[in-house]
Amino acid sequence: MANTPESAGLDGYAARIEALARQLGLEFAPVEFELVPDSFMAEIAIYGLPVRMRHWSFGVRYIHQLVHQKMGNSHMFEVMFPGDPCHAYMAEHNSIAENTLVTAHVLGHADFASRNALFLRFGAMAGQHILEQSAARAQRLEAALQRHGQEAVEAVLDAALALEQHVDIHAELHRPPYAAPSAPAGVTGKQDRTGVDDPFAQRYRRLPGEAAALEAHEAARARLAQRPLLPPQAEYDLLWFIARYGPELADWERDIFLAVREESFYFYPVYACQIMNEGWASYWHARLLREARFLPPALYLSAIKSHSDVVRPYAGEHQQALAVNPYHLGFCMWEHIIECEGLAQARQICRDDDDFSFIRNYLDGELADRLGLFVHESRRDGETRLANRDLRAIREAILAPKYNYGAPCIAATLLNDDGSLVLRHDHQRDGRGLDLERAEQVLAYIARVWRRPVTLHTADFRGTPRVLRSKTDGVPEPPAPTVPAPTPTPTPAGSPMQH
């Protein structure tokens, strides 16, 4: 940390809290803490990393973040990056009490990342030094900007960042190209399958017009043997497919797609385990503060007040929130699990689960009633009303936004002979249609880098099938930020602390 009076006092508490954490059985890689200005905290929160590839969309997000902060809807205490070592950034404007709480909170995150199977798997694939890797990618992008110009580089980034969630999280990060299909035993691409020794086949081939038809058939078979069907099955990893099979992509363009894909792999566990992870860190920061007898009473009370602000279910006094606060829900669930099943079982759940299994297996009716959870519906006329309190509906409403990395299920299904690409949206699996205006914009981005026509089979918000085709004239304008269509969501609450 920077050598200031504030940090000097904090350093002493931080070292003793870390020692206490290890005594209580927390396991974690070394954690490097750094105090940074508020503006830098905002940039990290928006870009997702301290140094990352530059793009105009991050500027739009930055403005939105500043508006939320000005309105009092957002307070960033820290941003933490798992790895070896872990990196944690704390805001300079935080009090010593707040940063003492943040220190304990970060140690809880580090313990979770060292245990959870999803974090371990994706960390092994994407590497444990994300900050250095992202900085190196940003440097390569700057070199591409100097060499190829801003317009060319931004066209590639427009497409790659529009598809950043369209990765196959079940596949490996470093995957080979499709295997070439093998011919059946004893069969070659030029063999006549009609049976040259069969007298009937020979007479058939001499019929008027049959020789030409057979020759065309053999030519088509030869073409298929030379260029097998691509993709061999529906391919949902659009970033990988475009980087690998884009017909005219230059190496630097493929590098951008693969860089965005690798960062998406790194971020996926944070996304898929948000409720578990924030709840685990909140449980441990509360417990560490409670057992840290060395903290002065005034500092402890101030830190516990910050804890209450973090894990409360609503944004203000006497309010009923219409969104779940992951800190509140996760904290209450872990307290409930540890009370009922013990810490050893909680650590096993921490190791094996993600938010999907965590919510479905451990959010029971008793806890849902105690937390006042319900499903609400927001109507187009502005009315919001309670839909039901069914436990299964509550669980699925919490999880609905998290399916498929929060992105629609869209796959590359056919690469035609002329290089045109067919995409298909599995809207029945999604249970919803697309915003067609925004879909057309993303399609235009893809077509600019694919450099061939691109077609998307989808459905509108009513479920009516639609076919969108890329336009070749003009350069698309950046898409304006959109508000998602109203969908049933559970409650409570807003989040006063962000990651």
C-alpha positions as CSV (number, residue, x, y, z in Angstrom):
1,M,0.0,0.0,0.0
2,A,1.0,3.6,-0.4
3,N,2.9,5.0,2.6
4,T,0.4,7.4,4.2
5,P,-0.9,7.8,7.8
6,E,-4.1,6.1,6.8
7,S,-2.4,3.2,5.2
8,A,0.1,2.9,8.0
9,G,-2.7,2.3,10.5
10,L,-4.5,-0.1,8.1
11,D,-1.3,-2.1,7.4
12,G,-1.1,-3.1,11.1
13,Y,-4.7,-4.2,11.2
14,A,-4.5,-5.9,7.8
15,A,-1.5,-8.1,8.8
16,R,-3.3,-9.3,12.0
17,I,-6.6,-9.9,10.1
18,E,-4.7,-12.0,7.6
19,A,-3.1,-14.0,10.4
20,L,-6.5,-14.5,12.0
21,A,-8.0,-15.6,8.7
22,R,-5.4,-18.4,8.4
23,Q,-6.0,-19.5,12.0
24,L,-9.7,-19.9,11.1
25,G,-8.8,-22.1,8.2
26,L,-9.0,-19.7,5.2
27,E,-6.6,-20.7,2.4
28,F,-5.5,-18.2,-0.2
29,A,-2.7,-17.1,-2.4
30,P,-0.8,-13.9,-1.4
31,V,-2.9,-10.8,-1.8
32,E,-1.5,-7.5,-2.9
33,F,-3.5,-4.5,-1.7
34,E,-3.3,-1.0,-3.2
35,L,-5.0,2.3,-2.3
36,V,-6.0,4.1,-5.5
37,P,-7.9,7.4,-6.3
38,D,-11.7,7.2,-6.9
39,S,-11.3,8.0,-10.6
40,F,-9.0,5.0,-11.0
41,M,-11.5,2.8,-9.1
42,A,-14.2,3.8,-11.5
43,E,-12.0,3.0,-14.5
44,I,-11.2,-0.5,-13.1
45,A,-14.9,-1.2,-12.5
46,I,-15.8,-0.1,-16.0
47,Y,-13.0,-1.7,-17.9
48,G,-13.0,-4.8,-15.7
49,L,-9.2,-4.6,-15.5
50,P,-6.7,-1.9,-14.5
51,V,-5.2,-1.9,-18.1
52,R,-7.3,-3.2,-20.9
53,M,-7.9,-2.7,-24.7
54,R,-9.4,0.8,-25.4
55,H,-12.8,1.0,-26.9
56,W,-15.6,3.6,-27.1
57,S,-18.1,1.3,-25.3
58,F,-16.2,1.6,-22.1
59,G,-16.6,5.3,-22.2
60,V,-20.3,5.0,-22.4
61,R,-20.3,2.6,-19.4
62,Y,-18.0,5.1,-17.5
63,I,-20.6,7.9,-17.9
64,H,-23.4,5.6,-16.7
65,Q,-21.3,4.6,-13.7
66,L,-20.6,8.3,-12.8
67,V,-24.3,9.1,-13.0
68,H,-25.1,6.2,-10.7
69,Q,-22.5,7.4,-8.2
70,K,-23.8,11.0,-8.3
71,M,-27.3,9.7,-7.6
72,G,-26.0,7.8,-4.6
73,N,-26.9,4.4,-6.1
74,S,-23.3,3.1,-6.2
75,H,-20.4,3.0,-3.7
76,M,-17.3,1.2,-4.8
77,F,-15.3,0.0,-1.8
78,E,-12.9,-2.4,-3.7
79,V,-12.2,-4.4,-6.8
80,M,-10.5,-7.8,-6.4
81,F,-8.8,-10.0,-9.0
82,P,-8.2,-13.6,-8.2
83,G,-4.8,-15.1,-9.3
84,D,-1.4,-15.9,-7.9
85,P,-0.9,-13.4,-6.4
86,C,-4.4,-11.9,-6.0
87,H,-4.7,-8.1,-6.6
88,A,-7.1,-5.9,-4.6
89,Y,-7.7,-2.2,-5.1
90,M,-9.2,-0.1,-2.4
91,A,-10.6,3.5,-2.7
92,E,-8.5,6.2,-1.0
93,H,-11.7,7.9,0.2
94,N,-12.6,4.9,2.3
95,S,-12.1,5.3,6.1
96,I,-9.7,3.0,8.0
97,A,-12.8,1.2,9.3
98,E,-14.2,0.6,5.8
99,N,-10.8,-0.6,4.4
100,T,-10.4,-2.9,7.4
101,L,-13.7,-4.4,6.5
102,V,-12.6,-4.5,2.8
103,T,-9.4,-6.3,3.8
104,A,-11.4,-9.1,5.5
105,H,-13.8,-9.2,2.6
106,V,-11.0,-9.6,0.0
107,L,-9.5,-12.5,2.1
108,G,-12.9,-14.2,1.9
109,H,-12.9,-13.8,-1.9
110,A,-9.4,-15.1,-2.1
111,D,-10.3,-18.2,0.0
112,F,-13.3,-18.8,-2.3
113,A,-11.2,-18.6,-5.4
114,S,-8.7,-21.0,-4.0
115,R,-11.4,-23.7,-3.3
116,N,-14.1,-23.4,-6.0
117,A,-13.7,-25.9,-8.8
118,L,-15.0,-23.4,-11.4
119,F,-12.4,-20.8,-10.4
120,L,-9.7,-23.4,-10.4
121,R,-10.6,-24.8,-13.8
122,F,-10.9,-21.4,-15.6
123,G,-7.9,-20.0,-13.7
124,A,-5.8,-22.9,-14.9
125,M,-6.9,-22.2,-18.5
126,A,-6.7,-18.4,-18.6
127,G,-3.6,-18.1,-16.4
128,Q,-3.1,-16.7,-12.9
129,H,-1.6,-13.4,-14.0
130,I,-4.5,-11.7,-15.7
131,L,-3.3,-8.1,-15.0
132,E,0.0,-8.7,-16.7
133,Q,-1.7,-10.5,-19.6
134,S,-4.3,-7.9,-20.2
135,A,-1.7,-5.1,-20.1
136,A,0.3,-7.1,-22.8
137,R,-2.8,-7.4,-24.9
138,A,-3.5,-3.7,-24.6
139,Q,0.0,-2.9,-25.8
140,R,-0.4,-5.2,-28.8
141,L,-3.7,-3.3,-29.6
142,E,-1.9,0.0,-29.4
143,A,0.6,-1.3,-31.9
144,A,-2.2,-2.4,-34.2
145,L,-3.8,1.1,-33.9
146,Q,-0.5,2.7,-35.0
147,R,-0.1,0.3,-37.9
148,H,-3.7,-0.1,-39.2
149,G,-5.5,3.0,-38.0
150,Q,-8.3,3.6,-35.5
151,E,-11.2,2.8,-37.9
152,A,-9.9,-0.6,-38.9
153,V,-9.1,-1.6,-35.3
154,E,-12.4,-0.4,-33.9
155,A,-14.3,-2.3,-36.5
156,V,-12.8,-5.5,-35.1
157,L,-13.3,-4.5,-31.5
158,D,-16.9,-3.6,-32.2
159,A,-17.6,-7.2,-33.3
160,A,-15.4,-8.9,-30.7
161,L,-16.8,-7.0,-27.7
162,A,-20.4,-7.3,-29.0
163,L,-19.8,-11.1,-28.8
164,E,-17.7,-11.2,-25.6
165,Q,-20.2,-13.4,-23.8
166,H,-20.7,-15.8,-26.8
167,V,-18.1,-18.4,-25.7
168,D,-18.6,-22.1,-25.0
169,I,-17.8,-22.3,-21.3
170,H,-17.9,-26.2,-21.6
171,A,-15.0,-26.2,-24.1
172,E,-11.3,-25.7,-23.5
173,L,-9.8,-22.2,-23.9
174,H,-7.1,-23.5,-26.1
175,R,-8.9,-25.8,-28.5
176,P,-7.8,-27.2,-31.8
177,P,-9.6,-26.7,-35.2
178,Y,-12.3,-29.2,-36.2
179,A,-10.9,-32.6,-37.0
180,A,-11.1,-33.5,-40.8
181,P,-13.8,-36.2,-41.3
182,S,-12.4,-39.6,-42.2
183,A,-13.6,-41.5,-45.3
184,P,-15.3,-44.9,-44.7
185,A,-12.9,-47.9,-44.9
186,G,-12.0,-48.8,-48.5
187,V,-13.7,-45.7,-49.9
188,T,-11.9,-42.8,-51.6
189,G,-13.2,-39.5,-52.9
190,K,-13.0,-40.6,-56.5
191,Q,-14.5,-44.1,-56.1
192,D,-17.7,-44.8,-58.1
193,R,-20.3,-46.0,-55.5
194,T,-22.7,-47.2,-58.2
195,G,-20.7,-50.5,-58.7
196,V,-18.7,-50.5,-61.9
197,D,-18.9,-54.3,-62.1
198,D,-22.7,-54.4,-61.9
199,P,-24.2,-54.9,-65.5
200,F,-27.3,-53.0,-64.5
201,A,-25.3,-50.1,-63.2
202,Q,-23.3,-50.0,-66.5
203,R,-26.5,-50.0,-68.6
204,Y,-28.0,-47.3,-66.3
205,R,-24.9,-45.0,-66.8
206,R,-25.4,-45.2,-70.6
207,L,-29.0,-43.8,-70.5
208,P,-29.4,-40.4,-72.1
209,G,-28.3,-37.6,-69.6
210,E,-27.2,-40.0,-66.8
211,A,-23.5,-39.7,-67.6
212,A,-23.6,-35.9,-67.2
213,A,-25.7,-36.2,-64.0
214,L,-23.3,-38.8,-62.5
215,E,-20.3,-36.6,-63.4
216,A,-21.9,-33.6,-61.6
217,H,-22.7,-35.8,-58.6
218,E,-19.1,-37.0,-58.4
219,A,-17.8,-33.4,-58.8
220,A,-20.1,-32.3,-55.9
221,R,-18.8,-35.2,-53.8
222,A,-15.2,-34.3,-54.5
223,R,-15.9,-30.7,-53.4
224,L,-17.4,-31.9,-50.1
225,A,-14.4,-34.2,-49.6
226,Q,-12.1,-31.2,-50.0
227,R,-14.2,-28.8,-47.9
228,P,-16.1,-30.7,-45.2
229,L,-19.3,-29.2,-43.7
230,L,-18.5,-26.4,-41.3
231,P,-19.2,-26.3,-38.5
232,P,-19.8,-30.0,-38.1
233,Q,-22.3,-29.2,-35.3
234,A,-23.9,-26.0,-34.0
235,E,-21.0,-23.8,-32.7
236,Y,-21.9,-21.5,-29.8
237,D,-18.4,-20.2,-29.3
238,L,-18.7,-17.4,-31.8
239,L,-15.5,-15.7,-30.8
240,W,-13.5,-18.8,-31.4
241,F,-15.3,-19.7,-34.7
242,I,-14.8,-16.3,-36.2
243,A,-11.2,-16.1,-35.2
244,R,-10.5,-19.6,-36.6
245,Y,-12.6,-19.6,-39.7
246,G,-13.1,-16.0,-40.7
247,P,-12.2,-16.1,-44.5
248,E,-10.2,-12.9,-44.7
249,L,-9.2,-12.1,-41.1
250,A,-5.6,-10.9,-40.7
251,D,-3.5,-12.3,-37.9
252,W,-3.8,-9.1,-35.8
253,E,-7.6,-9.3,-36.2
254,R,-7.7,-12.9,-35.1
255,D,-5.5,-11.9,-32.1
256,I,-8.1,-9.4,-30.9
257,F,-11.0,-11.9,-31.1
258,L,-8.9,-14.5,-29.1
259,A,-7.8,-11.9,-26.6
260,V,-11.4,-10.9,-25.9
261,R,-12.3,-14.6,-25.6
262,E,-9.6,-15.3,-23.2
263,E,-10.7,-12.5,-20.9
264,S,-14.3,-13.8,-21.1
265,F,-13.0,-17.1,-19.9
266,Y,-11.3,-15.4,-16.9
267,F,-14.4,-13.5,-15.9
268,Y,-16.9,-16.4,-16.3
269,P,-16.4,-17.8,-12.7
270,V,-16.9,-14.4,-11.2
271,Y,-20.2,-14.1,-13.1
272,A,-21.4,-17.7,-12.5
273,C,-20.6,-17.7,-8.8
274,Q,-21.5,-14.1,-7.9
275,I,-24.1,-14.9,-5.2
276,M,-21.9,-17.6,-3.6
277,N,-18.7,-15.6,-3.8
278,E,-20.1,-12.3,-2.5
279,G,-22.0,-14.1,0.3
280,W,-18.9,-16.1,1.3
281,A,-16.7,-13.0,1.4
282,S,-19.4,-11.1,3.4
283,Y,-19.8,-14.0,5.9
284,W,-16.0,-14.1,6.5
285,H,-15.6,-10.3,6.8
286,A,-18.3,-10.3,9.4
287,R,-16.8,-13.2,11.3
288,L,-13.2,-11.9,11.1
289,L,-14.3,-8.5,12.4
290,R,-16.2,-10.1,15.2
291,E,-13.3,-12.3,16.3
292,A,-10.6,-9.6,15.8
293,R,-10.3,-8.6,19.5
294,F,-7.4,-6.3,18.6
295,L,-9.6,-3.8,16.8
296,P,-10.5,-0.6,18.8
297,P,-14.2,-0.6,19.7
298,A,-14.9,2.6,17.8
299,L,-13.3,1.2,14.6
300,Y,-15.2,-2.1,15.0
301,L,-18.5,-0.4,15.4
302,S,-17.9,1.7,12.3
303,A,-16.8,-1.3,10.3
304,I,-19.9,-3.3,11.4
305,K,-22.1,-0.3,10.3
306,S,-20.5,-0.6,6.9
307,H,-21.2,-4.3,6.9
308,S,-24.9,-3.7,7.6
309,D,-25.0,-1.2,4.7
310,V,-23.4,-3.8,2.4
311,V,-25.7,-6.8,3.2
312,R,-29.0,-5.1,3.8
313,P,-31.8,-6.1,1.4
314,Y,-32.8,-2.7,0.2
315,A,-31.2,0.6,-0.9
316,G,-32.9,2.9,1.7
317,E,-35.1,3.0,4.8
318,H,-38.5,1.4,4.6
319,Q,-38.2,0.5,0.9
320,Q,-39.2,-2.7,-0.9
321,A,-36.5,-3.5,-3.5
322,L,-37.3,-5.2,-6.8
323,A,-33.9,-6.8,-7.3
324,V,-31.8,-9.2,-5.3
325,N,-28.7,-7.9,-3.5
326,P,-26.2,-10.8,-4.0
327,Y,-24.3,-9.7,-0.9
328,H,-27.5,-10.0,1.2
329,L,-28.8,-13.2,-0.3
330,G,-25.4,-15.0,-0.3
331,F,-24.6,-13.9,3.2
332,C,-27.9,-15.1,4.6
333,M,-27.6,-18.4,2.8
334,W,-24.1,-19.1,4.0
335,E,-25.1,-18.2,7.6
336,H,-28.1,-20.6,7.3
337,I,-26.0,-23.4,5.8
338,I,-23.2,-23.1,8.4
339,E,-25.8,-23.0,11.2
340,C,-27.7,-26.0,10.0
341,E,-24.9,-28.2,8.4
342,G,-21.6,-26.9,9.7
343,L,-18.5,-25.2,8.3
344,A,-17.0,-28.4,6.8
345,Q,-20.2,-29.0,4.7
346,A,-20.2,-25.3,3.7
347,R,-16.6,-25.6,2.5
348,Q,-17.6,-28.6,0.4
349,I,-20.4,-26.6,-1.2
350,C,-18.0,-23.8,-1.8
351,R,-15.8,-26.2,-3.6
352,D,-18.4,-28.0,-5.8
353,D,-21.2,-25.6,-6.6
354,D,-21.9,-22.5,-8.7
355,D,-24.9,-20.2,-8.3
356,F,-27.2,-22.5,-10.2
357,S,-26.8,-25.5,-7.9
358,F,-26.3,-23.3,-4.8
359,I,-29.7,-21.5,-5.3
360,R,-31.6,-24.7,-6.3
361,N,-30.2,-26.9,-3.6
362,Y,-29.8,-24.5,-0.6
363,L,-32.4,-21.7,-0.9
364,D,-35.2,-23.5,1.0
365,G,-38.7,-22.3,1.8
366,E,-37.9,-21.3,5.3
367,L,-35.1,-19.0,4.2
368,A,-37.1,-17.6,1.3
369,D,-40.0,-16.7,3.7
370,R,-37.7,-15.1,6.2
371,L,-36.1,-13.0,3.5
372,G,-39.4,-12.0,2.1
373,L,-38.6,-13.2,-1.4
374,F,-41.2,-13.2,-4.2
375,V,-41.5,-12.9,-7.9
376,H,-42.9,-9.7,-9.4
377,E,-44.1,-8.7,-12.8
378,S,-43.4,-5.3,-14.4
379,R,-46.1,-4.5,-17.0
380,R,-45.7,-2.2,-20.0
381,D,-48.1,0.3,-18.5
382,G,-45.6,0.8,-15.6
383,E,-47.6,-1.2,-13.0
384,T,-45.6,-3.6,-10.9
385,R,-47.3,-6.4,-9.0
386,L,-46.5,-9.5,-7.0
387,A,-46.8,-12.6,-9.3
388,N,-46.3,-15.5,-6.8
389,R,-44.3,-16.8,-3.8
390,D,-43.7,-20.3,-5.2
391,L,-40.2,-21.4,-4.2
392,R,-39.3,-22.9,-7.6
393,A,-40.4,-19.7,-9.4
394,I,-38.3,-17.6,-7.0
395,R,-35.2,-19.7,-7.6
396,E,-35.6,-19.7,-11.4
397,A,-36.3,-15.9,-11.4
398,I,-33.0,-15.3,-9.5
399,L,-31.1,-17.5,-12.0
400,A,-32.9,-16.5,-15.3
401,P,-30.5,-13.6,-16.1
402,K,-27.5,-15.8,-15.5
403,Y,-28.2,-18.5,-18.2
404,N,-25.6,-18.8,-21.0
405,Y,-23.4,-16.1,-19.5
406,G,-26.4,-13.7,-19.7
407,A,-26.3,-13.8,-23.5
408,P,-28.9,-15.3,-26.0
409,C,-28.1,-18.8,-27.3
410,I,-26.8,-18.1,-30.8
411,A,-24.8,-20.6,-32.8
412,A,-22.9,-20.6,-36.1
413,T,-24.7,-23.4,-38.1
414,L,-23.4,-23.2,-41.7
415,L,-20.5,-21.8,-43.6
416,N,-21.6,-21.9,-47.3
417,D,-19.5,-22.5,-50.3
418,D,-19.5,-18.8,-51.1
419,G,-18.2,-17.9,-47.6
420,S,-21.5,-16.6,-46.3
421,L,-22.3,-17.4,-42.7
422,V,-25.6,-18.6,-41.2
423,L,-26.3,-18.0,-37.5
424,R,-29.3,-19.4,-35.6
425,H,-30.8,-18.2,-32.4
426,D,-32.2,-21.0,-30.2
427,H,-35.0,-18.8,-28.9
428,Q,-37.0,-21.7,-27.5
429,R,-34.1,-22.6,-25.3
430,D,-33.7,-18.9,-24.3
431,G,-37.4,-18.5,-23.7
432,R,-37.3,-15.1,-25.3
433,G,-36.8,-13.2,-28.5
434,L,-34.2,-10.6,-29.5
435,D,-34.3,-6.9,-29.7
436,L,-34.3,-6.9,-33.5
437,E,-32.8,-3.4,-33.9
438,R,-29.9,-4.2,-31.7
439,A,-29.5,-7.7,-33.3
440,E,-29.2,-6.0,-36.8
441,Q,-26.5,-3.8,-35.4
442,V,-24.5,-6.7,-34.0
443,L,-25.0,-8.5,-37.3
444,A,-23.6,-5.6,-39.2
445,Y,-20.5,-5.6,-36.9
446,I,-20.0,-9.3,-37.6
447,A,-20.4,-8.9,-41.4
448,R,-17.7,-6.1,-41.4
449,V,-15.1,-8.5,-40.1
450,W,-16.5,-11.7,-41.8
451,R,-16.5,-9.8,-45.1
452,R,-19.2,-12.0,-46.5
453,P,-23.0,-11.9,-46.0
454,V,-24.2,-13.1,-42.6
455,T,-27.7,-14.3,-41.9
456,L,-29.4,-14.7,-38.5
457,H,-32.5,-16.9,-37.9
458,T,-34.2,-15.6,-34.7
459,A,-37.5,-14.5,-33.3
460,D,-39.0,-11.2,-32.1
461,F,-40.2,-10.5,-28.6
462,R,-43.6,-12.1,-29.5
463,G,-41.8,-15.3,-30.6
464,T,-42.5,-14.8,-34.3
465,P,-39.7,-16.3,-36.4
466,R,-37.6,-13.7,-38.2
467,V,-34.6,-13.8,-40.6
468,L,-32.1,-10.9,-40.5
469,R,-29.6,-10.4,-43.2
470,S,-26.5,-8.2,-43.0
471,K,-26.4,-5.1,-45.1
472,T,-23.3,-4.3,-47.1
473,D,-23.8,-0.5,-47.5
474,G,-22.4,1.9,-45.1
475,V,-20.7,1.7,-41.7
476,P,-23.0,1.0,-38.7
477,E,-23.3,3.5,-35.9
478,P,-22.5,2.4,-32.4
479,P,-25.6,0.9,-30.8
480,A,-27.2,3.0,-28.1
481,P,-27.4,1.4,-24.6
482,T,-30.8,-0.3,-24.2
483,V,-32.9,-1.3,-21.3
484,P,-33.8,-5.0,-21.2
485,A,-37.5,-5.9,-21.8
486,P,-39.3,-6.3,-18.5
487,T,-39.1,-9.9,-17.1
488,P,-40.3,-11.4,-13.9
489,T,-37.5,-11.0,-11.2
490,P,-37.3,-11.8,-7.5
491,T,-36.9,-9.3,-4.7
492,P,-35.2,-7.9,-2.6
493,A,-32.8,-5.7,-3.1
494,G,-30.3,-3.0,-4.5
495,S,-26.5,-3.4,-4.1
496,P,-24.7,-0.7,-2.2
497,M,-21.3,-2.4,-2.7
498,Q,-20.0,-3.3,-6.2
499,H,-17.3,-5.5,-7.7
